[in-house]
């Protein structure tokens, strides 16, 4: 298991500081973040590419 970074803490703070009126809003917010995390975020360990871009180059 990896250690938590300051970036992890700031992500939690963003979500904890928001007020959600319904569970539907919470679910959509989480789905949006998962989509971003798995598809769009740039990673230094992947040559500053998103996971999707990296997979396309590897294949």
N, C-alpha and C positions, 0 to 999 in steps of 0.2 A: 504494500500500500504506500502511496506517495504522501509526502508532507503537503499540508495546505499552504498556499502562498497568500500574499497580501491581495492578489487579484481575486482569489477564491473568496476571501472575506468581503471584498468590496461588492462582488456579485450578490452575496447573501444579503448585504446591507441594502442594496438596491431593491431586492425583492421584499425584504422585511419592512422597508420604509413605505412601501406602497399600500394603499388601502383598496381592498377588493370587495366589491358589493355582492358578487355572486360567485359560485364555484365555477360557473361557465367561463368567467373572465380569468380566473386562476388557471383553469385548464388550458385556455387559449394562450395565455402568457407563457406557460411552461412549454407547450407545443412549439410556439414561436422560437423560444430560446433553444430547444433541442434541435430544431431545424437549422438555426444559425450555427450552433456548435458543431453539428455533424456535416454541414454542407459549406457554409460561407466563411467561417473564421479562418484567418491567416495564421499559420503556425511556423515558427522559426525552424522547428525540427523537420519540417517538410519543405525546406528550401523556400520559405516565405510564400507558400501557396496554400490554398484551401485544400481540405481533404479530397474534394472532388477533382480539383485540378491535378493534384498529385497522383490520384488513381488513374486518371486518363493518360498521364505520361508513362506510368509503370506498365500499363497494359499494352 
